[in-house]
C-alpha cells in the first residue's frame, strides 16, 4: 500500500499492489495529500487494511470505512502512523504522540521528554518488533522507546544530531537508523547504545 498526493484521474491518494509493485490499484479514500500511512501486516487481526492521515489532520482507518475523522490540525501534522497489534500510534510535529485502541478516540501519550523538549521534536518514523517500539525523527539525538507495546516510554540517545528518516530492526536487539544525510547508525542492544556504521 502506498499513499501520497491526490490523483484526480484515479480519485484517491492511496494505491495497493498485490504483485510486488508491478501494477497498482486505487483504494477509495476520502483524503487528500497523505502525510502518514500504514498497512496492517499479515497476522494482525484486522487483515490487509490501512490507516492514513492527510496534511489537514483528517484520518481514515479500517473501522472508519469511508468516513474520515479529525485526528490533529494542519499546524501539528502527523508524520508517522503504525498499528502495533493492540493499538494505533500516531506521531508527528511538536512532539505529537497519540494512541488509540479503536481509532475513534485518541489520547495524548505521556512523553518522557519535558514539554519544552517535546515541542522541539518532529517524529518521522515508527518501528516495531514484538512489544518493542521505537519512534525517531528530529532531532536525531533522541528516540522514544517502549518495551511494553507502548504503555510506557523512555528516551534513547543516539549521539547524532542529524534527523532520523527511518528506523529498521531485524530483531529486538539489532537495528539501524538512516539519517537525513544518508548516514547509518546501528545498535546491537535494542537502542540503548548506537554507533556510526556509515
C-alpha positions in Angstrom: 0.0 0.0 0.0 1.3 3.5 -0.9 0.0 6.9 -0.3 0.9 10.5 -1.4 -0.6 13.3 -3.4 -4.2 13.0 -4.6 -4.7 11.7 -8.1 -7.6 13.5 -9.9 -7.5 10.7 -12.5 -7.9 7.9 -10.0 -9.7 10.0 -7.4 -7.7 8.8 -4.5 -4.3 9.2 -2.7 -3.9 5.6 -1.8 -2.9 2.6 -4.0 -2.5 -1.1 -3.4 -0.2 -3.6 -5.2 -0.6 -7.3 -4.8 2.2 -8.2 -7.3 5.3 -6.6 -5.7 4.7 -3.2 -7.3 4.3 -4.3 -10.9 0.7 -2.9 -11.0 -1.2 -0.6 -8.7 -4.9 -0.4 -8.0 -6.6 2.7 -6.4 -8.2 2.3 -3.0 -11.2 4.5 -2.3 -10.1 7.0 0.3 -11.6 10.4 1.1 -8.3 12.1 1.9 -6.0 14.5 0.0 -2.3 14.6 0.4 -1.2 11.6 2.7 1.5 12.6 5.2 1.5 9.3 7.1 0.1 5.8 6.5 0.5 2.2 7.3 -0.7 -1.2 6.2 -1.6 -3.9 8.6 0.7 -6.8 8.2 -0.2 -10.5 7.9 -1.1 -12.0 11.3 -2.7 -8.8 12.7 -6.4 -9.3 13.4 -7.6 -6.6 11.0 -6.1 -8.2 7.9 -4.9 -6.4 4.9 -6.2 -2.9 5.7 -4.7 0.5 6.1 -4.7 3.7 8.1 -3.8 7.1 6.7 -3.6 10.7 7.7 -3.6 13.7 5.4 -1.9 17.1 5.8 -5.1 18.6 7.3 -5.1 16.1 10.1 -8.0 14.0 8.7 -7.6 10.3 9.1 -9.2 7.1 7.8 -8.9 3.7 9.4 -10.4 0.2 8.6 -13.1 0.7 11.2 -13.9 4.1 9.8 -14.9 2.8 6.3 -15.2 5.8 4.1 -15.7 8.4 6.8 -12.6 10.5 7.7 -12.1 11.5 11.4 -10.2 14.6 12.6 -7.0 13.4 14.3 -5.0 16.6 14.6 -4.6 20.0 13.0 -2.6 21.3 9.9 -0.4 23.1 12.4 0.7 19.9 14.0 0.8 17.3 11.3 1.2 13.5 11.7 4.3 12.1 10.0 4.2 8.5 11.2 1.4 6.0 11.8 1.5 2.4 13.0 -0.8 -0.4 14.0 1.1 -2.1 16.9 -1.3 -5.1 17.2 -3.4 -3.8 20.1 -3.4 -0.1 19.4 -2.7 2.6 16.8 0.1 5.1 17.3 0.4 8.4 15.6 3.5 10.7 15.8 4.4 14.0 14.3 5.4 17.6 14.7 6.0 19.4 18.0 6.4 16.0 19.8 2.9 14.8 18.8 2.3 11.3 20.2 -1.2 9.9 20.2 -2.6 6.4 20.7 -6.0 4.7 20.2 -7.4 1.3 20.7 -10.4 1.9 18.5 -9.4 4.7 16.1 -12.4 6.7 17.3 -11.0 8.2 20.5 -7.4 9.3 20.7 -5.3 10.2 23.7 -2.1 12.1 24.1 0.7 9.7 25.2 2.8 10.9 28.1 6.2 11.7 26.8 9.4 11.0 28.8 10.7 14.4 27.5 9.9 17.7 29.1 7.2 19.8 27.5 9.8 22.2 26.1 11.9 19.4 24.6 8.8 17.7 23.2 7.8 20.8 21.3 11.2 20.8 19.5 10.7 17.2 18.2 9.3 16.1 14.9 8.7 12.3 14.9 9.2 10.8 11.4 9.0 7.1 11.8 7.8 4.2 14.0 9.3 0.7 14.1 8.0 -2.3 16.0 9.4 -5.8 16.8 7.1 -7.7 19.1 6.4 -5.5 22.2 9.4 -3.2 21.4 8.5 0.1 19.7 10.9 2.9 18.5 9.9 6.4 17.4 12.5 8.6 15.8 12.9 11.9 13.9 14.2 15.3 14.5 16.5 15.9 16.3 18.3 12.7 15.6 19.9 12.7 19.0 16.9 11.1 20.7 14.5 8.3 20.1 11.5 7.2 22.1 11.4 3.5 23.0 8.8 1.3 24.6 9.5 -2.3 25.7 5.9 -3.0 26.6 3.9 -2.3 23.5 3.5 1.5 24.0 2.3 1.5 27.6 5.3 3.5 28.8 8.3 5.2 27.0 11.9 6.1 27.7 14.4 8.2 25.8 17.3 6.6 24.0 20.2 8.7 22.9 21.9 8.2 19.5 24.8 10.8 19.9 23.9 12.1 16.4 22.2 15.4 15.7 21.1 14.6 12.1 17.4 13.9 11.8 16.5 10.2 11.5 14.3 9.3 8.5 13.8 5.6 9.0 14.4 3.0 11.7 14.5 -0.7 10.9 15.1 -3.6 13.4 16.0 -7.1 12.5 15.0 -8.3 15.9 14.6 -6.7 19.4 18.4 -6.1 19.6 19.8 -5.4 16.1 18.6 -2.3 14.4 19.6 0.5 12.1 18.6 4.2 11.7 19.1 6.1 8.5 19.6 9.8 8.9 18.7 12.7 6.5 22.3 12.8 5.1 22.4 9.0 4.3 24.4 8.1 7.4 23.7 4.8 9.1 23.5 4.3 12.8 23.5 0.8 14.2 22.6 -0.8 17.6 23.1 -4.3 18.9 21.4 -3.8 22.2 17.9 -2.6 21.3 18.8 1.1 21.0 20.4 1.5 24.4 23.6 2.5 22.6 24.2 3.5 18.9 27.3 3.7 16.8 28.0 5.1 13.3 28.1 2.3 10.8 28.5 4.6 7.8 
